[in-house]
């Protein structure tokens, strides 16, 4: 496990780690998260092992654009208009997946993650950097403690230490398989604000 300060971060190194199925612990616009290639089954499996997360609980995914989201999910014109209003931002949207089932997608409003998404050129997992059923972390000391002191077999390959993040609620989760959308988890964006985006 390699811990990097901002001055030590090289995005080509981070992208290379992702390309070989590695896992990064990185800052986001809400809390520290675990990023891996969302289309690499081995990388996704590694996330489940790091978190100790039940495999039936699907991972949310970060995308870099609505166009990238359209490759993964069924998005009609009214849903696209809604996404363009709430993204980038703290709203995770559950949509019908292209193949089957559903997929939870978000474009985070965070320069670091957006640069990482552009550099990698594909979707990344967007789950919180913590052991399953434990709270997410905005404080870097808690992130480091999670992986340095716990008796766990699996750890992120790289932790990007940018210090403590601003306090934030988690993203609001919205079910867009329904219309009008339904809030599944109240978070950083209020129901009143979301309702204003529905045409």
Residue pairs with C-beta under 8 A, 6 or more apart in sequence:
1 147
1 148
1 155
1 156
1 157
1 158
1 159
2 157
2 158
2 159
3 144
3 158
3 159
3 161
4 158
4 159
4 160
4 161
5 161
5 162
6 160
6 161
6 162
9 160
11 115
11 116
11 119
12 119
13 158
14 24
14 116
14 119
14 158
14 160
15 116
15 119
15 120
17 24
17 157
17 158
18 24
18 35
18 36
18 37
18 43
18 120
18 124
19 37
19 120
21 36
21 37
21 40
21 42
21 43
21 46
22 36
22 43
22 46
22 157
22 158
23 34
23 35
23 36
23 43
23 46
23 47
23 50
23 156
23 157
23 158
24 34
24 35
24 36
24 116
24 156
24 157
24 158
24 159
24 160
25 32
25 33
25 34
25 35
25 129
25 143
25 147
25 156
25 158
25 159
25 160
26 32
26 33
26 34
26 35
26 112
26 113
26 116
26 129
26 160
27 33
27 110
27 112
27 113
27 160
27 162
27 165
28 108
28 110
28 112
28 113
28 126
28 165
29 88
29 89
29 90
29 108
29 109
29 110
29 113
29 168
30 90
30 108
30 136
30 165
30 168
30 169
30 170
30 171
30 187
30 188
31 128
31 129
31 136
31 137
31 138
31 165
31 168
31 170
32 128
32 129
32 136
32 137
32 138
32 140
32 143
32 165
33 62
33 113
33 125
33 126
33 127
33 128
33 129
34 47
34 50
34 51
34 125
34 127
34 128
34 129
34 156
35 62
35 113
35 116
35 124
35 125
35 126
36 43
36 44
36 46
36 47
36 124
36 125
37 43
37 44
37 120
37 122
37 123
37 124
37 125
38 44
38 59
38 61
38 62
38 122
38 123
38 124
38 125
39 122
39 123
43 125
44 59
44 125
46 154
47 53
47 59
47 125
47 127
48 54
48 55
48 59
49 153
49 154
50 152
50 154
50 155
50 156
51 127
51 130
51 131
51 132
52 131
52 132
52 152
53 59
53 127
53 132
54 132
57 132
58 101
58 102
58 103
58 104
59 104
59 125
59 126
59 127
60 92
60 104
60 105
60 106
60 125
60 126
60 127
61 72
61 103
61 104
61 105
61 106
61 123
61 124
61 125
61 126
62 105
62 106
62 107
62 108
62 113
62 117
62 123
62 124
62 125
62 126
63 69
63 72
63 105
63 106
63 107
63 117
63 123
64 107
64 114
64 117
64 118
64 123
65 107
66 75
66 80
66 83
66 84
66 87
66 107
68 122
68 123
69 75
69 83
69 95
69 105
69 107
70 80
71 98
72 95
72 97
72 98
72 103
72 105
72 123
73 95
73 96
73 97
73 98
73 103
73 105
74 95
74 96
74 97
74 98
75 83
75 95
78 179
78 199
79 95
79 176
79 179
81 199
82 93
82 176
82 181
82 197
82 198
82 199
83 93
83 176
85 197
86 93
86 174
86 189
86 194
86 197
87 106
87 107
88 107
88 108
88 109
88 110
88 114
89 107
89 108
89 109
89 189
90 106
90 108
90 109
90 168
90 169
90 170
90 171
90 172
90 187
90 188
90 189
91 106
91 171
91 172
91 173
91 174
91 189
91 194
92 104
92 105
92 106
92 126
92 171
92 172
92 173
92 174
93 104
93 105
93 106
93 173
93 174
93 176
93 181
94 102
94 103
94 104
94 173
94 174
94 175
94 176
94 177
94 184
95 102
95 103
95 104
95 105
95 176
95 177
96 102
96 103
96 177
97 103
102 177
104 173
105 123
106 126
106 171
107 114
108 114
108 126
112 160
112 162
113 124
116 124
117 123
117 124
128 136
128 137
128 170
129 136
129 137
129 143
129 146
129 156
130 136
130 137
130 143
130 146
131 146
131 150
131 152
134 146
136 170
137 143
137 146
138 164
138 165
138 166
138 167
138 168
139 164
139 165
140 161
140 162
140 163
140 164
141 164
143 159
143 161
144 159
144 161
147 155
147 156
147 159
168 188
169 187
169 188
170 185
170 187
170 188
171 185
171 187
171 188
171 189
172 183
172 185
172 186
172 187
172 188
172 189
172 190
172 194
173 183
173 184
173 185
173 187
174 181
174 182
174 183
174 184
174 194
175 181
175 182
175 183
175 184
180 198
181 194
181 198
183 191
183 194
